[in-house]
Amino acid sequence: MKTACNKKTKTLLFITGSLFIFNLFFLNSCGLESYIYLNAPTVTHNFPTYETLADYKYFEFTTMENSDQPAFQGTAVYYKIYNNYSTMASQVSSISSLASSSTNESAAAAKMIDTYGYKQLGLRKGNDGVTKTPLIERSDSGKQRVYIRLTNFQDSDAFKAVVKVKPDDGSGTYTAEHELGIPMRVENRNSFDFGRNDSSKWGDDAERNVLPEENDALGDVNYSSSFSDEEKNCWYVDLYAVGVGMSEDFVTYYSNVLHLGAVKIDASQEDN
C-alpha cells in the first residue's frame, strides 16, 4: 500500500511538473517578438571612389521594396566623414566583411551605426530642413532608383547637390518633380560644400558650408591627426544604403547594407 501511494505521488509530481514546463514554454512563446526579415538593396548604378572625376561624383542605386513586409518603412542612407583615407578604407572593409559573411543580416548595419557612428543623411528644401527617416519612403508601386550628389560643381544644374528618386521602371531621366531636396549633414543644418565658405561670394549659404571639425558636435566626423600632405583640406565621405522596418512594439529592424561608394571633397576648391 505504501509502495502504491509513492507511485501515485511520483506520477502526480511528474504530471504537475510536465504541465508547469508546458505552460512556461507556452506563455514564453506567446510573448516572443515576431522576427522581421528584410531584403537589402543590391544594385548600384554609379559607384564613385576618391579618384572619380567631378562629373561622375554621384551615388546611384536601386531600392529593394520588401512589398511582402508591412513593417518595411523604406530605405535609409547613412554617411560618415573622414579626413584620412586609410581609416575610412579599414572601417569600410570591416563593414563589408560582416555584410558578406555574417549569418545575422543586420550585423553590418549595427557595426556601421553603433560602432563607427554613421549618421542618416539629411535634407533641405528651400531654406527648411526636411527630416525624413528613412530618407527614401517605401513605394507600393515597385523598386525606386535613387540619385545622390553631395556637392555642387561649376554652378551647373547638371552637377548640383541634390537627392532624386524615381520609379525604377526604365521610364527615362530624372525630372524636377523627382527632386527631394539638397543633401545635408545630420540635423539638416550643414551642407557638404566645404569649399564654399566665403560669405562675400556665397552669402548665407556660406554659414551652412562649414568645415568638419576634430570634435564636431554632429558626431559624423572621424578625425585623424595623422594624414598625408595630399590629404590636407581633403575630406572623404562614405555612403551606405540599408532597408529599415519597425515592428508593432517599435523595435527597429535593418536589412543587410549596400555600400554606395565614397567621394573626396577638397575644401581648398569651391567646385567638387
Phi, psi and chi 1 to 4 in degrees:
 res  aa     phi    psi   chi1   chi2   chi3   chi4
   1 MET       -  -42.2 -166.8   73.8  176.3      -
   2 LYS   -64.2  -39.2 -176.4  176.1 -179.8 -179.1
   3 THR   -65.6  -43.6  -57.8      -      -      -
   4 ALA   -61.0  -40.1      -      -      -      -
   5 CYS   -63.7  -42.0 -178.1      -      -      -
   6 ASN   -62.6  -39.7  -75.3  -17.1      -      -
   7 LYS   -63.8  -42.1  -72.8 -178.1  178.9  178.6
   8 LYS   -63.7  -40.4  -71.4 -179.6 -179.4  178.5
   9 THR   -63.2  -44.8  -57.9      -      -      -
  10 LYS   -63.9  -39.7  -70.3  177.6 -179.3  177.6
  11 THR   -63.7  -42.9  -58.6      -      -      -
  12 LEU   -63.1  -44.2 -177.8   60.1      -      -
  13 LEU   -62.1  -40.0  -72.8  172.1      -      -
  14 PHE   -63.8  -44.8  174.2   77.7      -      -
  15 ILE   -64.3  -44.3  -66.0  173.2      -      -
  16 THR   -62.3  -44.1  -56.0      -      -      -
  17 GLY   -63.3  -40.3      -      -      -      -
  18 SER   -64.3  -41.6  -60.9      -      -      -
  19 LEU   -64.2  -38.5  -72.6  173.0      -      -
  20 PHE   -62.4  -45.5  173.2   76.5      -      -
  21 ILE   -64.1  -41.6  -67.4  170.8      -      -
  22 PHE   -62.8  -46.6  172.4   79.6      -      -
  23 ASN   -63.3  -39.9  -72.7  -25.4      -      -
  24 LEU   -63.1  -44.7 -177.6   63.5      -      -
  25 PHE   -64.5  -42.4  175.5   79.8      -      -
  26 PHE   -65.1  -45.5  178.3   78.9      -      -
  27 LEU   -65.9  -42.3  -69.7  172.8      -      -
  28 ASN   -65.0  -37.9  -76.7  -14.2      -      -
  29 SER   -64.1  -38.1  -62.8      -      -      -
  30 CYS   -65.2  -28.3  -71.0      -      -      -
  31 GLY   -88.1   -5.2      -      -      -      -
  32 LEU   -71.0  141.8  -71.7  175.5      -      -
  33 GLU   -73.4  144.1  -62.5  174.4    1.1      -
  34 SER   -76.3  133.7   55.8      -      -      -
  35 TYR   -82.6  136.3 -174.8   73.7      -      -
  36 ILE  -109.7  119.1  -62.1  173.0      -      -
  37 TYR  -105.2  128.4  177.3   86.2      -      -
  38 LEU  -118.1  132.5  -60.3  175.4      -      -
  39 ASN   -77.1  139.5  -69.7  -52.0      -      -
  40 ALA   -86.4  152.9      -      -      -      -
  41 PRO   -62.4  145.0   20.7  -30.5      -      -
  42 THR  -130.6   -8.8   58.2      -      -      -
  43 VAL  -115.2  123.6  178.5      -      -      -
  44 THR  -110.2  138.8   55.6      -      -      -
  45 HIS  -102.4  -24.9  -56.0  -74.5      -      -
  46 ASN  -144.9  121.4 -166.8   63.5      -      -
  47 PHE  -118.8   93.5 -172.9   90.9      -      -
  48 PRO   -76.7  155.1   30.0  -35.3      -      -
  49 THR  -127.6  177.6   71.2      -      -      -
  50 TYR   -64.5  -15.3   74.6   99.1      -      -
  51 GLU   -95.6   -6.5  -64.0  176.9  -43.2      -
  52 THR   -63.9  135.8  -60.5      -      -      -
  53 LEU   -69.5  158.5  -62.9  177.9      -      -
  54 ALA   -56.7  -38.2      -      -      -      -
  55 ASP   -69.8  -18.0   50.3  -14.7      -      -
  56 TYR  -111.5   18.7  -77.4   95.3      -      -
  57 LYS   -87.0   62.1 -160.3  179.6  -74.4 -174.1
  58 TYR  -140.2  163.1   65.1   88.3      -      -
  59 PHE  -110.9  141.1  -51.5   84.4      -      -
  60 GLU  -149.1  131.9 -168.4  171.8   21.0      -
  61 PHE  -152.7  170.9   70.7   99.8      -      -
  62 THR  -114.3  135.6  -67.0      -      -      -
  63 THR   -77.4  165.2   65.4      -      -      -
  64 MET  -116.5  113.9  178.4   66.5   73.8      -
  65 GLU   -82.6  -10.4  -71.5  -57.3  -47.4      -
  66 ASN    48.0   51.1  -72.9  -77.6      -      -
  67 SER   -64.2  -17.0   56.6      -      -      -
  68 ASP   -85.2   -0.7   60.2  -26.9      -      -
  69 GLN  -116.9  103.0  -76.1  -74.6    4.5      -
  70 PRO   -59.7  -24.6  -22.5   33.4      -      -
  71 ALA   -76.8  -12.1      -      -      -      -
  72 PHE   -66.8  128.9  175.2   67.3      -      -
  73 GLN  -102.4  -31.0  -65.6 -179.0  -50.8      -
  74 GLY   153.5 -160.1      -      -      -      -
  75 THR  -119.6  122.4  -55.2      -      -      -
  76 ALA   -93.0  150.1      -      -      -      -
  77 VAL  -118.1  122.9  176.1      -      -      -
  78 TYR  -111.8  147.9  -79.5   82.8      -      -
  79 TYR  -138.5  162.5   75.6   95.2      -      -
  80 LYS  -146.9  141.3 -172.0   74.7  177.1 -177.7
  81 ILE  -104.5  132.2  -58.1  171.0      -      -
  82 TYR  -127.1  150.8  -61.9   82.8      -      -
  83 ASN  -109.9    4.8   71.8  -32.1      -      -
  84 ASN  -132.4  116.8 -177.7  -63.4      -      -
  85 TYR   -63.0  -40.5  176.9   80.5      -      -
  86 SER   -62.6  -38.8  -64.7      -      -      -
  87 THR   -62.9  -45.3  -58.0      -      -      -
  88 MET   -60.3  -47.7 -179.7 -174.4   72.7      -
  89 ALA   -60.2  -38.1      -      -      -      -
  90 SER   -66.2  -43.6  174.9      -      -      -
  91 GLN   -72.2  -36.6  -64.6 -170.2   -3.6      -
  92 VAL   -62.0  -41.1  166.9      -      -      -
  93 SER   -61.1  -40.3  176.4      -      -      -
  94 SER   -65.8  -43.6  178.6      -      -      -
  95 ILE   -65.3  -45.0  -64.4  169.7      -      -
  96 SER   -64.7  -34.4  -62.6      -      -      -
  97 SER   -62.9  -43.9  177.6      -      -      -
  98 LEU   -65.8  -40.4  -87.2  178.4      -      -
  99 ALA   -60.7  -33.0      -      -      -      -
 100 SER   -94.1  -16.7   62.1      -      -      -
 101 SER  -121.4  -24.4   64.4      -      -      -
 102 SER   -73.8  141.4  177.6      -      -      -
 103 THR   -78.9  -13.6   55.5      -      -      -
 104 ASN   -95.3  108.2  178.7   -4.2      -      -
 105 GLU   -66.0  -18.4   72.6  -79.9   -7.8      -
 106 SER   -95.2    2.1   62.5      -      -      -
 107 ALA   -62.7  -40.9      -      -      -      -
 108 ALA   -66.4  -38.9      -      -      -      -
 109 ALA   -64.0  -40.7      -      -      -      -
 110 ALA   -63.1  -41.6      -      -      -      -
 111 LYS   -62.3  -44.9 -173.0   84.0  168.5 -179.4
 112 MET   -62.8  -46.1  174.2 -175.7   70.3      -
 113 ILE   -84.9  -51.7  -60.4  167.4      -      -
 114 ASP   -81.3  -37.4  -60.7  -29.7      -      -
 115 THR   -87.1  -48.3  -57.1      -      -      -
 116 TYR   -98.7   -6.6  -65.5  139.0      -      -
 117 GLY    71.6   31.9      -      -      -      -
 118 TYR   -64.5  146.1  -81.7   63.5      -      -
 119 LYS  -117.5  154.4  -57.2  -64.1 -177.0 -178.2
 120 GLN   -73.3  137.2  -72.6 -160.8   57.0      -
 121 LEU   -65.0  135.6 -165.3   66.0      -      -
 122 GLY   -98.3 -177.7      -      -      -      -
 123 LEU  -143.5  152.4  -84.6  177.9      -      -
 124 ARG  -136.2  133.4  177.7  166.3   67.0   89.2
 125 LYS  -123.9  114.8 -166.5  146.1 -170.5  161.5
 126 GLY    68.5 -126.0      -      -      -      -
 127 ASN  -101.6    5.9  -69.6  -42.5      -      -
 128 ASP  -108.6  137.3  -61.0  -37.7      -      -
 129 GLY   -73.8  140.2      -      -      -      -
 130 VAL  -118.6  114.7 -179.1      -      -      -
 131 THR   -91.9  113.5  -59.9      -      -      -
 132 LYS  -126.6  114.4  -70.1  174.2   68.8   65.5
 133 THR  -129.8  107.1  -54.0      -      -      -
 134 PRO   -76.8  168.2   28.9  -34.9      -      -
 135 LEU   -60.4  -43.2 -178.6   67.6      -      -
 136 ILE  -106.5  107.2  -47.4  -58.7      -      -
 137 GLU   -67.4  152.5  -63.3  175.9   -5.4      -
 138 ARG   -62.3  151.2   71.7  174.0  -70.3  159.8
 139 SER  -126.5  126.9  169.5      -      -      -
 140 ASP   -82.6    0.6  -67.0  -32.4      -      -
 141 SER   -95.0   -2.8  -59.6      -      -      -
 142 GLY   124.2 -175.5      -      -      -      -
 143 LYS   -61.7  154.1  -63.9  178.0 -179.5  179.9
 144 GLN  -122.0  147.1  -58.0  178.7   86.7      -
 145 ARG  -103.8  130.5 -169.8  151.9  170.9  155.6
 146 VAL  -120.6  132.6 -177.5      -      -      -
 147 TYR  -120.4  129.7  172.3  102.4      -      -
 148 ILE  -133.6  121.9  -59.4  170.6      -      -
 149 ARG  -122.2  122.2 -175.7  178.7  172.4   90.1
 150 LEU   -80.5  -29.8  -62.2  179.3      -      -
 151 THR  -127.5  160.4   56.2      -      -      -
 152 ASN   -91.4  144.7  -71.7  -75.1      -      -
 153 PHE  -133.0  118.8  178.7   64.0      -      -
 154 GLN    59.5   24.5  -65.4 -176.2  -15.2      -
 155 ASP    50.3   37.6  -66.0  -33.7      -      -
 156 SER  -106.5  136.9  167.3      -      -      -
 157 ASP   -61.0  -27.5  -80.8  -15.0      -      -
 158 ALA   -72.0  -22.5      -      -      -      -
 159 PHE  -128.8   37.8  -55.0  122.0      -      -
 160 LYS   -90.4  157.5   67.2 -179.3 -179.5 -179.5
 161 ALA   -70.2  122.2      -      -      -      -
 162 VAL  -165.9  155.7   68.1      -      -      -
 163 VAL  -116.8  125.7  177.8      -      -      -
 164 LYS  -125.3  146.1  -56.3  175.9 -173.7  178.3
 165 VAL  -139.5  131.4 -179.0      -      -      -
 166 LYS  -143.4  162.4   73.7  178.3 -172.8   67.5
 167 PRO   -59.6  138.9  -23.2   34.1      -      -
 168 ASP   -90.5   67.5 -170.4   32.9      -      -
 169 ASP  -122.4   16.3   55.9    6.9      -      -
 170 GLY    70.1   24.9      -      -      -      -
 171 SER   -84.0    3.5   57.6      -      -      -
 172 GLY   115.1 -157.9      -      -      -      -
 173 THR   -81.3  167.5   59.8      -      -      -
 174 TYR   -72.8  148.3  -60.6   92.3      -      -
 175 THR  -123.0  176.7   64.7      -      -      -
 176 ALA   -59.7  -31.5      -      -      -      -
 177 GLU   -70.8  -14.3   68.6  178.3   12.6      -
 178 HIS   -87.6   -4.7  -63.2  134.0      -      -
 179 GLU   -80.0  126.8  -63.7 -176.4    6.5      -
 180 LEU   -87.9  -31.7  -65.4 -174.1      -      -
 181 GLY   150.7 -168.4      -      -      -      -
 182 ILE   -92.1  131.3  -59.7  169.9      -      -
 183 PRO   -67.5  135.2   24.0  -32.3      -      -
 184 MET  -129.9  160.7  -57.9  -69.5  -76.9      -
 185 ARG   -70.2  168.2  -66.4  168.3   62.7 -173.0
 186 VAL   -50.7  141.8   63.1      -      -      -
 187 GLU    77.1    2.0  -61.5 -178.9   10.1      -
 188 ASN    65.3   17.5  -52.3  -38.4      -      -
 189 ARG   -93.2  -40.5  -64.4 -160.9  -54.5  -93.2
 190 ASN  -116.4  146.3  -61.2  -27.5      -      -
 191 SER   -95.9 -175.6   79.3      -      -      -
 192 PHE  -103.3    5.9  -67.0   91.3      -      -
 193 ASP   -83.0   67.2  -87.3  -31.7      -      -
 194 PHE   -63.5  -24.5  -56.2  145.9      -      -
 195 GLY   -86.1   -5.7      -      -      -      -
 196 ARG  -106.2   59.1  -60.9 -171.6  172.7 -158.8
 197 ASN  -112.1   20.7   49.0   19.1      -      -
 198 ASP   -90.6  106.1 -178.9   -5.6      -      -
 199 SER   -65.2  -26.3   59.4      -      -      -
 200 SER   -67.2  -22.9   64.4      -      -      -
 201 LYS  -104.8  -38.4 -175.8  172.1 -176.3  178.8
 202 TRP  -105.6   -1.3  -57.2  108.2      -      -
 203 GLY    60.1 -137.5      -      -      -      -
 204 ASP   -64.4  -26.5  -67.8  -19.1      -      -
 205 ASP   -62.7  -27.8  -80.9  -17.8      -      -
 206 ALA   -59.8  -29.9      -      -      -      -
 207 GLU   -67.5  -26.9  -61.5  177.8    7.1      -
 208 ARG   -84.1  -18.4  -59.3 -172.2  178.2   98.6
 209 ASN   -96.0   33.2  -57.4  -20.4      -      -
 210 VAL   -66.4  150.6  -63.2      -      -      -
 211 LEU   -73.6  146.7  -67.4  175.1      -      -
 212 PRO   -60.8  153.9  -20.1   32.8      -      -
 213 GLU  -123.3  164.2  -60.8  177.1   -4.0      -
 214 GLU   -59.0  -44.1 -179.8  174.6   -4.8      -
 215 ASN  -113.9   56.0  -62.5  -51.4      -      -
 216 ASP   -64.2  129.6 -155.2  -61.2      -      -
 217 ALA   -66.3  -20.8      -      -      -      -
 218 LEU   -73.9  -17.7  -63.3 -178.9      -      -
 219 GLY    72.3   18.2      -      -      -      -
 220 ASP  -107.4   12.9   59.8   -7.1      -      -
 221 VAL  -118.7  131.6 -179.7      -      -      -
 222 ASN  -104.0  104.2 -178.6  -57.4      -      -
 223 TYR  -102.7  123.8 -172.3   90.8      -      -
 224 SER  -110.9  135.6  171.4      -      -      -
 225 SER   -76.9   -8.3   58.1      -      -      -
 226 SER  -108.1  115.1  173.5      -      -      -
 227 PHE  -155.4  158.2   51.1   86.6      -      -
 228 SER   -78.6  165.2   66.2      -      -      -
 229 ASP   -60.0  -33.8  -70.4  -20.3      -      -
 230 GLU   -67.3  -25.2  -66.8  178.6   -7.6      -
 231 GLU   -88.9   -5.0  -69.8  179.3  -45.6      -
 232 LYS   -61.4  129.4 -172.6  176.2 -178.9 -179.9
 233 ASN    72.3    5.3  -64.0  -40.4      -      -
 234 CYS  -106.3  142.1  -71.1      -      -      -
 235 TRP  -129.1  144.8  -57.8   88.4      -      -
 236 TYR  -114.6  128.5  -54.6   93.5      -      -
 237 VAL  -117.6  120.6 -173.6      -      -      -
 238 ASP  -107.1  138.2 -172.2   53.5      -      -
 239 LEU  -125.6  145.6  -96.3   63.8      -      -
 240 TYR  -134.3  150.6  -80.9   90.4      -      -
 241 ALA  -114.2  145.6      -      -      -      -
 242 VAL  -152.6  137.2   58.6      -      -      -
 243 GLY   -74.3  142.0      -      -      -      -
 244 VAL  -128.4  135.8 -179.9      -      -      -
 245 GLY  -136.2  163.4      -      -      -      -
 246 MET  -139.6  131.0 -177.7  172.5  -72.6      -
 247 SER   -77.9  173.6   65.2      -      -      -
 248 GLU   -64.1  -25.8  -66.9  179.5   -6.3      -
 249 ASP   -98.1   25.4   48.3   -4.5      -      -
 250 PHE    65.1   31.5  -55.1  106.0      -      -
 251 VAL   -91.8  128.4  174.9      -      -      -
 252 THR   -86.2  134.6  -59.5      -      -      -
 253 TYR  -118.5  146.3  -71.3   83.2      -      -
 254 TYR  -123.6  148.5  -63.8   98.9      -      -
 255 SER   -83.2 -177.3   73.6      -      -      -
 256 ASN   -65.8  165.5 -155.9  -15.0      -      -
 257 VAL  -100.4  156.9  -60.1      -      -      -
 258 LEU  -121.1  118.5  173.6   65.9      -      -
 259 HIS   -73.9  127.2 -168.8 -151.3      -      -
 260 LEU   -97.6  -11.1  -58.4  179.6      -      -
 261 GLY   112.8 -172.1      -      -      -      -
 262 ALA  -148.6  148.0      -      -      -      -
 263 VAL  -123.4  154.2  -65.9      -      -      -
 264 LYS  -100.4  132.0 -179.2  172.3   73.9  172.5
 265 ILE  -115.8  117.7  -58.9  173.8      -      -
 266 ASP   -93.7  107.5 -173.3  -13.1      -      -
 267 ALA   -70.9   -9.2      -      -      -      -
 268 SER   -85.9   -3.8   66.0      -      -      -
 269 GLN  -119.1  143.1  -56.8  -69.1  -35.0      -
 270 GLU   -80.4  -23.3  -67.7 -179.5  -21.1      -
 271 ASP  -112.0  128.8  -67.8  -37.6      -      -
 272 ASN  -135.3      -  -79.7  -78.0      -      -
